[in-house]
Amino acid sequence: MGSRGGDFLGYVDRQPSGEYRAFDARSSVIGDFSILAEATAAVSAASPDDDAPSAEDLQGTVR
């Protein structure tokens, strides 16, 4: 799992083939990578929607 500033970014899952599958914060596939560092970099580079509120914006808010 990865987070930045308290916001969940996504995660990496190792596949039976040995590849690493990167997912964004909404569990959408970013891609498959042979190297873990590349998969984690892809998760870090995936940016949330600009219109989506951050965790700080939602703190104390019921939606």
C-alpha positions, -999 to 999 in steps of 0.1 A, spaced: 0 0 0 11 35 -6 0 68 8 10 105 5 -1 131 30 -26 106 44 -42 99 11 -43 63 -2 -25 61 -35 -28 24 -44 -11 -9 -40 10 -36 -57 1 -73 -59 25 -101 -69 10 -123 -95 14 -161 -98 36 -154 -129 60 -134 -107 51 -101 -122 40 -72 -100 5 -57 -108 1 -21 -98 -34 -7 -88 -45 29 -82 -65 41 -53 -97 29 -69 -83 -6 -75 -80 0 -113 -51 -17 -129 -22 6 -137 -1 -21 -153 21 -52 -149 58 -48 -141 87 -73 -138 105 -52 -112 88 -42 -79 104 -7 -79 88 0 -113 54 -10 -100 57 11 -68 69 40 -89 38 37 -111 15 37 -81 33 69 -68 30 85 -102 -7 78 -105 -25 109 -94 -60 111 -80 -86 131 -98 -81 168 -94 -117 172 -85 -117 145 -58 -116 158 -23 -86 149 -2 -89 131 32 -84 164 49 -113 179 29 -136 151 41 -125 151 77 -156 156 98 -179 156 68 -207 131 63 -215 124 26 
